Amino acid sequence: MRAVIDRFEGELAVMEFEDGYKNIPRKMLPPEAREGDVLVFQDEQWRVDKGATRNSKEKIEKLAEELWED
């Protein structure tokens, strides 16, 4: 299972899954997890997928640059 952290609301992480948003207790996530990170649920725990997070952020930056090109 894969999801992206949209935002934190108190002790909850609002996470975007393929089928919508769900609230996950922040204490279930790794302490280094940040907004925008891609997380994978594996072996009964969440972990940050650093490669997928990096790719996602690069795509967003590229789209933003294209938006502002003349």
PyMOL Python script that loads the backbone (N, CA, C, O; Angstrom):
from pymol import cmd

cmd.read_pdbstr("""\
ATOM      1  N   MET A   1       0.847  -1.167   0.000  1.00  0.00           N
ATOM      2  CA  MET A   1       0.000   0.000   0.000  1.00  0.00           C
ATOM      3  C   MET A   1       0.899   1.239   0.000  1.00  0.00           C
ATOM      4  O   MET A   1       1.913   1.285   0.697  1.00  0.00           O
ATOM      5  N   ARG A   2       0.511   2.234  -0.789  1.00  0.00           N
ATOM      6  CA  ARG A   2       1.309   3.451  -0.951  1.00  0.00           C
ATOM      7  C   ARG A   2       0.406   4.665  -0.732  1.00  0.00           C
ATOM      8  O   ARG A   2      -0.764   4.658  -1.113  1.00  0.00           O
ATOM      9  N   ALA A   3       0.966   5.706  -0.112  1.00  0.00           N
ATOM     10  CA  ALA A   3       0.209   6.936   0.132  1.00  0.00           C
ATOM     11  C   ALA A   3       1.177   8.107   0.242  1.00  0.00           C
ATOM     12  O   ALA A   3       2.374   7.930   0.471  1.00  0.00           O
ATOM     13  N   VAL A   4       0.627   9.312   0.073  1.00  0.00           N
ATOM     14  CA  VAL A   4       1.413  10.543   0.196  1.00  0.00           C
ATOM     15  C   VAL A   4       0.856  11.347   1.366  1.00  0.00           C
ATOM     16  O   VAL A   4      -0.359  11.473   1.512  1.00  0.00           O
ATOM     17  N   ILE A   5       1.734  11.885   2.191  1.00  0.00           N
ATOM     18  CA  ILE A   5       1.283  12.738   3.293  1.00  0.00           C
ATOM     19  C   ILE A   5       0.883  14.088   2.712  1.00  0.00           C
ATOM     20  O   ILE A   5       1.720  14.823   2.187  1.00  0.00           O
ATOM     21  N   ASP A   6      -0.395  14.404   2.812  1.00  0.00           N
ATOM     22  CA  ASP A   6      -0.895  15.695   2.340  1.00  0.00           C
ATOM     23  C   ASP A   6      -0.599  16.785   3.365  1.00  0.00           C
ATOM     24  O   ASP A   6      -0.118  17.866   3.026  1.00  0.00           O
ATOM     25  N   ARG A   7      -0.897  16.475   4.628  1.00  0.00           N
ATOM     26  CA  ARG A   7      -0.686  17.462   5.694  1.00  0.00           C
ATOM     27  C   ARG A   7      -0.847  16.770   7.049  1.00  0.00           C
ATOM     28  O   ARG A   7      -1.308  15.632   7.139  1.00  0.00           O
ATOM     29  N   PHE A   8      -0.457  17.487   8.084  1.00  0.00           N
ATOM     30  CA  PHE A   8      -0.662  17.027   9.455  1.00  0.00           C
ATOM     31  C   PHE A   8      -1.706  17.914  10.108  1.00  0.00           C
ATOM     32  O   PHE A   8      -1.700  19.133   9.942  1.00  0.00           O
ATOM     33  N   GLU A   9      -2.596  17.288  10.845  1.00  0.00           N
ATOM     34  CA  GLU A   9      -3.608  18.001  11.632  1.00  0.00           C
ATOM     35  C   GLU A   9      -3.530  17.457  13.049  1.00  0.00           C
ATOM     36  O   GLU A   9      -4.127  16.430  13.371  1.00  0.00           O
ATOM     37  N   GLY A  10      -2.789  18.159  13.882  1.00  0.00           N
ATOM     38  CA  GLY A  10      -2.605  17.687  15.253  1.00  0.00           C
ATOM     39  C   GLY A  10      -1.865  16.361  15.256  1.00  0.00           C
ATOM     40  O   GLY A  10      -0.762  16.254  14.722  1.00  0.00           O
ATOM     41  N   GLU A  11      -2.472  15.362  15.854  1.00  0.00           N
ATOM     42  CA  GLU A  11      -1.847  14.043  15.959  1.00  0.00           C
ATOM     43  C   GLU A  11      -2.186  13.129  14.787  1.00  0.00           C
ATOM     44  O   GLU A  11      -1.878  11.937  14.818  1.00  0.00           O
ATOM     45  N   LEU A  12      -2.820  13.682  13.753  1.00  0.00           N
ATOM     46  CA  LEU A  12      -3.186  12.883  12.582  1.00  0.00           C
ATOM     47  C   LEU A  12      -2.419  13.330  11.349  1.00  0.00           C
ATOM     48  O   LEU A  12      -2.111  14.511  11.182  1.00  0.00           O
ATOM     49  N   ALA A  13      -2.117  12.368  10.492  1.00  0.00           N
ATOM     50  CA  ALA A  13      -1.561  12.657   9.168  1.00  0.00           C
ATOM     51  C   ALA A  13      -2.690  12.425   8.173  1.00  0.00           C
ATOM     52  O   ALA A  13      -3.285  11.348   8.144  1.00  0.00           O
ATOM     53  N   VAL A  14      -2.985  13.432   7.357  1.00  0.00           N
ATOM     54  CA  VAL A  14      -3.975  13.278   6.297  1.00  0.00           C
ATOM     55  C   VAL A  14      -3.200  12.747   5.102  1.00  0.00           C
ATOM     56  O   VAL A  14      -2.338  13.427   4.546  1.00  0.00           O
ATOM     57  N   MET A  15      -3.526  11.511   4.716  1.00  0.00           N
ATOM     58  CA  MET A  15      -2.759  10.844   3.674  1.00  0.00           C
ATOM     59  C   MET A  15      -3.625  10.578   2.452  1.00  0.00           C
ATOM     60  O   MET A  15      -4.788  10.190   2.564  1.00  0.00           O
ATOM     61  N   GLU A  16      -3.027  10.795   1.278  1.00  0.00           N
ATOM     62  CA  GLU A  16      -3.736  10.586   0.016  1.00  0.00           C
ATOM     63  C   GLU A  16      -3.388   9.203  -0.525  1.00  0.00           C
ATOM     64  O   GLU A  16      -2.232   8.896  -0.815  1.00  0.00           O
ATOM     65  N   PHE A  17      -4.429   8.380  -0.651  1.00  0.00           N
ATOM     66  CA  PHE A  17      -4.316   7.057  -1.239  1.00  0.00           C
ATOM     67  C   PHE A  17      -4.926   7.104  -2.638  1.00  0.00           C
ATOM     68  O   PHE A  17      -5.520   8.116  -3.013  1.00  0.00           O
ATOM     69  N   GLU A  18      -4.792   6.041  -3.410  1.00  0.00           N
ATOM     70  CA  GLU A  18      -5.377   5.999  -4.751  1.00  0.00           C
ATOM     71  C   GLU A  18      -6.879   6.233  -4.717  1.00  0.00           C
ATOM     72  O   GLU A  18      -7.437   6.841  -5.630  1.00  0.00           O
ATOM     73  N   ASP A  19      -7.535   5.754  -3.667  1.00  0.00           N
ATOM     74  CA  ASP A  19      -8.996   5.837  -3.594  1.00  0.00           C
ATOM     75  C   ASP A  19      -9.506   6.972  -2.709  1.00  0.00           C
ATOM     76  O   ASP A  19     -10.689   7.000  -2.372  1.00  0.00           O
ATOM     77  N   GLY A  20      -8.641   7.903  -2.330  1.00  0.00           N
ATOM     78  CA  GLY A  20      -9.085   9.042  -1.530  1.00  0.00           C
ATOM     79  C   GLY A  20      -8.170   9.306  -0.347  1.00  0.00           C
ATOM     80  O   GLY A  20      -7.061   8.778  -0.260  1.00  0.00           O
ATOM     81  N   TYR A  21      -8.663  10.136   0.559  1.00  0.00           N
ATOM     82  CA  TYR A  21      -7.880  10.552   1.726  1.00  0.00           C
ATOM     83  C   TYR A  21      -8.296   9.769   2.964  1.00  0.00           C
ATOM     84  O   TYR A  21      -9.462   9.412   3.131  1.00  0.00           O
ATOM     85  N   LYS A  22      -7.320   9.510   3.825  1.00  0.00           N
ATOM     86  CA  LYS A  22      -7.585   8.844   5.100  1.00  0.00           C
ATOM     87  C   LYS A  22      -6.706   9.493   6.163  1.00  0.00           C
ATOM     88  O   LYS A  22      -5.608   9.967   5.872  1.00  0.00           O
ATOM     89  N   ASN A  23      -7.200   9.509   7.392  1.00  0.00           N
ATOM     90  CA  ASN A  23      -6.435  10.013   8.530  1.00  0.00           C
ATOM     91  C   ASN A  23      -5.731   8.846   9.207  1.00  0.00           C
ATOM     92  O   ASN A  23      -6.351   7.841   9.555  1.00  0.00           O
ATOM     93  N   ILE A  24      -4.435   8.998   9.386  1.00  0.00           N
ATOM     94  CA  ILE A  24      -3.619   7.969  10.029  1.00  0.00           C
ATOM     95  C   ILE A  24      -2.964   8.612  11.251  1.00  0.00           C
ATOM     96  O   ILE A  24      -2.412   9.707  11.142  1.00  0.00           O
ATOM     97  N   PRO A  25      -3.013   7.951  12.416  1.00  0.00           N
ATOM     98  CA  PRO A  25      -2.338   8.518  13.588  1.00  0.00           C
ATOM     99  C   PRO A  25      -0.854   8.758  13.301  1.00  0.00           C
ATOM    100  O   PRO A  25      -0.151   7.881  12.800  1.00  0.00           O
ATOM    101  N   ARG A  26      -0.409   9.943  13.626  1.00  0.00           N
ATOM    102  CA  ARG A  26       0.981  10.334  13.363  1.00  0.00           C
ATOM    103  C   ARG A  26       1.970   9.391  14.041  1.00  0.00           C
ATOM    104  O   ARG A  26       3.059   9.148  13.521  1.00  0.00           O
ATOM    105  N   LYS A  27       1.592   8.864  15.194  1.00  0.00           N
ATOM    106  CA  LYS A  27       2.497   7.978  15.933  1.00  0.00           C
ATOM    107  C   LYS A  27       2.765   6.666  15.199  1.00  0.00           C
ATOM    108  O   LYS A  27       3.692   5.939  15.553  1.00  0.00           O
ATOM    109  N   MET A  28       1.956   6.355  14.171  1.00  0.00           N
ATOM    110  CA  MET A  28       2.175   5.141  13.383  1.00  0.00           C
ATOM    111  C   MET A  28       3.200   5.351  12.263  1.00  0.00           C
ATOM    112  O   MET A  28       3.634   4.392  11.624  1.00  0.00           O
ATOM    113  N   LEU A  29       3.580   6.603  12.032  1.00  0.00           N
ATOM    114  CA  LEU A  29       4.503   6.928  10.947  1.00  0.00           C
ATOM    115  C   LEU A  29       5.922   7.071  11.478  1.00  0.00           C
ATOM    116  O   LEU A  29       6.120   7.312  12.669  1.00  0.00           O
ATOM    117  N   PRO A  30       6.909   6.925  10.600  1.00  0.00           N
ATOM    118  CA  PRO A  30       8.287   7.137  11.056  1.00  0.00           C
ATOM    119  C   PRO A  30       8.490   8.591  11.469  1.00  0.00           C
ATOM    120  O   PRO A  30       7.880   9.480  10.874  1.00  0.00           O
ATOM    121  N   PRO A  31       9.319   8.857  12.458  1.00  0.00           N
ATOM    122  CA  PRO A  31       9.504  10.227  12.953  1.00  0.00           C
ATOM    123  C   PRO A  31      10.021  11.196  11.894  1.00  0.00           C
ATOM    124  O   PRO A  31       9.785  12.400  11.997  1.00  0.00           O
ATOM    125  N   GLU A  32      10.719  10.696  10.882  1.00  0.00           N
ATOM    126  CA  GLU A  32      11.268  11.580   9.845  1.00  0.00           C
ATOM    127  C   GLU A  32      10.258  11.929   8.754  1.00  0.00           C
ATOM    128  O   GLU A  32      10.575  12.716   7.863  1.00  0.00           O
ATOM    129  N   ALA A  33       9.052  11.363   8.801  1.00  0.00           N
ATOM    130  CA  ALA A  33       8.043  11.605   7.760  1.00  0.00           C
ATOM    131  C   ALA A  33       7.609  13.068   7.746  1.00  0.00           C
ATOM    132  O   ALA A  33       7.349  13.664   8.791  1.00  0.00           O
ATOM    133  N   ARG A  34       7.535  13.636   6.539  1.00  0.00           N
ATOM    134  CA  ARG A  34       7.167  15.040   6.339  1.00  0.00           C
ATOM    135  C   ARG A  34       6.081  15.155   5.282  1.00  0.00           C
ATOM    136  O   ARG A  34       5.846  14.222   4.513  1.00  0.00           O
ATOM    137  N   GLU A  35       5.416  16.315   5.249  1.00  0.00           N
ATOM    138  CA  GLU A  35       4.408  16.572   4.225  1.00  0.00           C
ATOM    139  C   GLU A  35       5.032  16.388   2.846  1.00  0.00           C
ATOM    140  O   GLU A  35       6.148  16.843   2.594  1.00  0.00           O
ATOM    141  N   GLY A  36       4.310  15.724   1.966  1.00  0.00           N
ATOM    142  CA  GLY A  36       4.791  15.481   0.613  1.00  0.00           C
ATOM    143  C   GLY A  36       5.541  14.169   0.451  1.00  0.00           C
ATOM    144  O   GLY A  36       5.800  13.741  -0.673  1.00  0.00           O
ATOM    145  N   ASP A  37       5.896  13.525   1.562  1.00  0.00           N
ATOM    146  CA  ASP A  37       6.608  12.252   1.472  1.00  0.00           C
ATOM    147  C   ASP A  37       5.688  11.144   0.972  1.00  0.00           C
ATOM    148  O   ASP A  37       4.499  11.107   1.291  1.00  0.00           O
ATOM    149  N   VAL A  38       6.267  10.244   0.181  1.00  0.00           N
ATOM    150  CA  VAL A  38       5.576   9.036  -0.255  1.00  0.00           C
ATOM    151  C   VAL A  38       5.913   7.959   0.766  1.00  0.00           C
ATOM    152  O   VAL A  38       7.082   7.718   1.067  1.00  0.00           O
ATOM    153  N   LEU A  39       4.878   7.315   1.296  1.00  0.00           N
ATOM    154  CA  LEU A  39       5.085   6.257   2.277  1.00  0.00           C
ATOM    155  C   LEU A  39       4.548   4.937   1.741  1.00  0.00           C
ATOM    156  O   LEU A  39       3.588   4.901   0.971  1.00  0.00           O
ATOM    157  N   VAL A  40       5.189   3.860   2.165  1.00  0.00           N
ATOM    158  CA  VAL A  40       4.782   2.514   1.788  1.00  0.00           C
ATOM    159  C   VAL A  40       4.515   1.743   3.074  1.00  0.00           C
ATOM    160  O   VAL A  40       5.294   1.812   4.025  1.00  0.00           O
ATOM    161  N   PHE A  41       3.393   1.001   3.093  1.00  0.00           N
ATOM    162  CA  PHE A  41       3.073   0.165   4.251  1.00  0.00           C
ATOM    163  C   PHE A  41       3.567  -1.241   3.941  1.00  0.00           C
ATOM    164  O   PHE A  41       3.064  -1.903   3.033  1.00  0.00           O
ATOM    165  N   GLN A  42       4.559  -1.686   4.707  1.00  0.00           N
ATOM    166  CA  GLN A  42       5.206  -2.966   4.469  1.00  0.00           C
ATOM    167  C   GLN A  42       5.561  -3.600   5.800  1.00  0.00           C
ATOM    168  O   GLN A  42       6.031  -2.920   6.712  1.00  0.00           O
ATOM    169  N   ASP A  43       5.339  -4.891   5.910  1.00  0.00           N
ATOM    170  CA  ASP A  43       5.681  -5.617   7.140  1.00  0.00           C
ATOM    171  C   ASP A  43       5.068  -4.956   8.374  1.00  0.00           C
ATOM    172  O   ASP A  43       5.717  -4.804   9.409  1.00  0.00           O
ATOM    173  N   GLU A  44       3.800  -4.568   8.233  1.00  0.00           N
ATOM    174  CA  GLU A  44       3.034  -3.998   9.350  1.00  0.00           C
ATOM    175  C   GLU A  44       3.538  -2.642   9.828  1.00  0.00           C
ATOM    176  O   GLU A  44       3.246  -2.241  10.955  1.00  0.00           O
ATOM    177  N   GLN A  45       4.296  -1.925   8.984  1.00  0.00           N
ATOM    178  CA  GLN A  45       4.732  -0.581   9.376  1.00  0.00           C
ATOM    179  C   GLN A  45       4.883   0.310   8.152  1.00  0.00           C
ATOM    180  O   GLN A  45       5.088  -0.164   7.034  1.00  0.00           O
ATOM    181  N   TRP A  46       4.777   1.614   8.392  1.00  0.00           N
ATOM    182  CA  TRP A  46       4.971   2.607   7.340  1.00  0.00           C
ATOM    183  C   TRP A  46       6.442   2.958   7.255  1.00  0.00           C
ATOM    184  O   TRP A  46       7.129   3.056   8.272  1.00  0.00           O
ATOM    185  N   ARG A  47       6.927   3.149   6.018  1.00  0.00           N
ATOM    186  CA  ARG A  47       8.290   3.635   5.830  1.00  0.00           C
ATOM    187  C   ARG A  47       8.290   4.649   4.694  1.00  0.00           C
ATOM    188  O   ARG A  47       7.488   4.553   3.765  1.00  0.00           O
ATOM    189  N   VAL A  48       9.190   5.615   4.775  1.00  0.00           N
ATOM    190  CA  VAL A  48       9.312   6.634   3.733  1.00  0.00           C
ATOM    191  C   VAL A  48      10.028   6.011   2.539  1.00  0.00           C
ATOM    192  O   VAL A  48      11.101   5.425   2.681  1.00  0.00           O
ATOM    193  N   ASP A  49       9.420   6.146   1.362  1.00  0.00           N
ATOM    194  CA  ASP A  49      10.052   5.701   0.119  1.00  0.00           C
ATOM    195  C   ASP A  49      10.815   6.906  -0.426  1.00  0.00           C
ATOM    196  O   ASP A  49      10.250   7.743  -1.130  1.00  0.00           O
ATOM    197  N   LYS A  50      12.091   6.982  -0.098  1.00  0.00           N
ATOM    198  CA  LYS A  50      12.889   8.169  -0.434  1.00  0.00           C
ATOM    199  C   LYS A  50      13.001   8.382  -1.935  1.00  0.00           C
ATOM    200  O   LYS A  50      12.967   9.522  -2.400  1.00  0.00           O
ATOM    201  N   GLY A  51      13.135   7.308  -2.699  1.00  0.00           N
ATOM    202  CA  GLY A  51      13.232   7.433  -4.152  1.00  0.00           C
ATOM    203  C   GLY A  51      11.950   7.967  -4.760  1.00  0.00           C
ATOM    204  O   GLY A  51      11.987   8.866  -5.599  1.00  0.00           O
ATOM    205  N   ALA A  52      10.810   7.418  -4.342  1.00  0.00           N
ATOM    206  CA  ALA A  52       9.519   7.879  -4.863  1.00  0.00           C
ATOM    207  C   ALA A  52       9.238   9.308  -4.421  1.00  0.00           C
ATOM    208  O   ALA A  52       8.667  10.088  -5.184  1.00  0.00           O
ATOM    209  N   THR A  53       9.629   9.660  -3.205  1.00  0.00           N
ATOM    210  CA  THR A  53       9.444  11.030  -2.719  1.00  0.00           C
ATOM    211  C   THR A  53      10.262  11.999  -3.559  1.00  0.00           C
ATOM    212  O   THR A  53       9.762  13.049  -3.963  1.00  0.00           O
ATOM    213  N   ARG A  54      11.509  11.654  -3.822  1.00  0.00           N
ATOM    214  CA  ARG A  54      12.379  12.504  -4.635  1.00  0.00           C
ATOM    215  C   ARG A  54      11.801  12.676  -6.044  1.00  0.00           C
ATOM    216  O   ARG A  54      11.757  13.791  -6.564  1.00  0.00           O
ATOM    217  N   ASN A  55      11.359  11.578  -6.661  1.00  0.00           N
ATOM    218  CA  ASN A  55      10.772  11.649  -8.003  1.00  0.00           C
ATOM    219  C   ASN A  55       9.531  12.519  -8.025  1.00  0.00           C
ATOM    220  O   ASN A  55       9.346  13.317  -8.944  1.00  0.00           O
ATOM    221  N   SER A  56       8.684  12.372  -7.028  1.00  0.00           N
ATOM    222  CA  SER A  56       7.451  13.157  -6.948  1.00  0.00           C
ATOM    223  C   SER A  56       7.761  14.645  -6.832  1.00  0.00           C
ATOM    224  O   SER A  56       7.151  15.464  -7.520  1.00  0.00           O
ATOM    225  N   LYS A  57       8.700  14.992  -5.968  1.00  0.00           N
ATOM    226  CA  LYS A  57       9.055  16.401  -5.778  1.00  0.00           C
ATOM    227  C   LYS A  57       9.692  16.985  -7.037  1.00  0.00           C
ATOM    228  O   LYS A  57       9.456  18.146  -7.369  1.00  0.00           O
ATOM    229  N   GLU A  58      10.500  16.185  -7.741  1.00  0.00           N
ATOM    230  CA  GLU A  58      11.108  16.658  -8.991  1.00  0.00           C
ATOM    231  C   GLU A  58      10.041  16.925 -10.051  1.00  0.00           C
ATOM    232  O   GLU A  58      10.122  17.916 -10.776  1.00  0.00           O
ATOM    233  N   LYS A  59       9.042  16.047 -10.143  1.00  0.00           N
ATOM    234  CA  LYS A  59       7.948  16.250 -11.104  1.00  0.00           C
ATOM    235  C   LYS A  59       7.182  17.531 -10.799  1.00  0.00           C
ATOM    236  O   LYS A  59       6.854  18.299 -11.703  1.00  0.00           O
ATOM    237  N   ILE A  60       6.901  17.755  -9.525  1.00  0.00           N
ATOM    238  CA  ILE A  60       6.163  18.953  -9.120  1.00  0.00           C
ATOM    239  C   ILE A  60       6.973  20.204  -9.442  1.00  0.00           C
ATOM    240  O   ILE A  60       6.423  21.182  -9.949  1.00  0.00           O
ATOM    241  N   GLU A  61       8.270  20.183  -9.155  1.00  0.00           N
ATOM    242  CA  GLU A  61       9.125  21.336  -9.459  1.00  0.00           C
ATOM    243  C   GLU A  61       9.164  21.608 -10.960  1.00  0.00           C
ATOM    244  O   GLU A  61       9.120  22.763 -11.384  1.00  0.00           O
ATOM    245  N   LYS A  62       9.244  20.555 -11.759  1.00  0.00           N
ATOM    246  CA  LYS A  62       9.284  20.721 -13.218  1.00  0.00           C
ATOM    247  C   LYS A  62       7.973  21.316 -13.723  1.00  0.00           C
ATOM    248  O   LYS A  62       7.982  22.214 -14.565  1.00  0.00           O
ATOM    249  N   LEU A  63       6.850  20.821 -13.214  1.00  0.00           N
ATOM    250  CA  LEU A  63       5.549  21.370 -13.610  1.00  0.00           C
ATOM    251  C   LEU A  63       5.432  22.839 -13.222  1.00  0.00           C
ATOM    252  O   LEU A  63       4.908  23.646 -13.990  1.00  0.00           O
ATOM    253  N   ALA A  64       5.917  23.187 -12.038  1.00  0.00           N
ATOM    254  CA  ALA A  64       5.859  24.580 -11.584  1.00  0.00           C
ATOM    255  C   ALA A  64       6.712  25.469 -12.482  1.00  0.00           C
ATOM    256  O   ALA A  64       6.305  26.579 -12.824  1.00  0.00           O
ATOM    257  N   GLU A  65       7.884  24.990 -12.861  1.00  0.00           N
ATOM    258  CA  GLU A  65       8.750  25.761 -13.758  1.00  0.00           C
ATOM    259  C   GLU A  65       8.072  25.985 -15.106  1.00  0.00           C
ATOM    260  O   GLU A  65       8.132  27.083 -15.659  1.00  0.00           O
ATOM    261  N   GLU A  66       7.424  24.940 -15.638  1.00  0.00           N
ATOM    262  CA  GLU A  66       6.738  25.049 -16.927  1.00  0.00           C
ATOM    263  C   GLU A  66       5.580  26.042 -16.861  1.00  0.00           C
ATOM    264  O   GLU A  66       5.284  26.726 -17.840  1.00  0.00           O
ATOM    265  N   LEU A  67       4.937  26.115 -15.718  1.00  0.00           N
ATOM    266  CA  LEU A  67       3.829  27.052 -15.543  1.00  0.00           C
ATOM    267  C   LEU A  67       4.282  28.493 -15.666  1.00  0.00           C
ATOM    268  O   LEU A  67       3.559  29.340 -16.190  1.00  0.00           O
ATOM    269  N   TRP A  68       5.497  28.769 -15.174  1.00  0.00           N
ATOM    270  CA  TRP A  68       5.980  30.145 -15.125  1.00  0.00           C
ATOM    271  C   TRP A  68       6.841  30.539 -16.320  1.00  0.00           C
ATOM    272  O   TRP A  68       7.318  31.671 -16.396  1.00  0.00           O
ATOM    273  N   GLU A  69       7.043  29.596 -17.266  1.00  0.00           N
ATOM    274  CA  GLU A  69       7.808  29.941 -18.466  1.00  0.00           C
ATOM    275  C   GLU A  69       7.007  30.897 -19.335  1.00  0.00           C
ATOM    276  O   GLU A  69       5.781  30.817 -19.399  1.00  0.00           O
ATOM    277  N   ASP A  70       7.720  31.810 -20.007  1.00  0.00           N
ATOM    278  CA  ASP A  70       7.049  32.763 -20.906  1.00  0.00           C
ATOM    279  C   ASP A  70       6.711  32.127 -22.221  1.00  0.00           C
ATOM    280  O   ASP A  70       6.144  32.782 -23.096  1.00  0.00           O
TER     281      ASP A  70
END
""", "prot")
cmd.dss("prot")
cmd.show_as("cartoon", "prot")
cmd.util.cbc("prot")
cmd.orient("prot")
